[in-house]
């Protein structure tokens, strides 16, 4: 086996399949972690909203499986909810 083929194999790591029922939970967790990290780093709510809209649009448009669609929809729903709450907090409500 040549060096190039060996290098290609090094990048191929064994992955475990995630059951489809867990993609909703994963979408929610990823959105929460991302938005919390952005807010904690000082990013304003309006900017977070723009970034999350871009991520959600990309996730939704590139989902090619049922599990991907479930993940993308849950990510989008969670992001919208959290950004709304963040904006309310910023406005002092």
MOURUR-V116911 format. One record per run of one state. SS is the DSSP state (~ for helix, > for strand, _ for the rest). FROM is the first residue (numbers start at 1). TO is the last residue. If there is no record, write none. Layout:
# MOURUR-V116911
<<SS;FROM;TO> <SS;FROM;TO>>
This chain:
# MOURUR-V116911
<<_;1;2> <~;3;11> <_;12;19> <~;20;40> <_;41;44> <~;45;62> <_;63;65> <~;66;90> <_;91;93>>
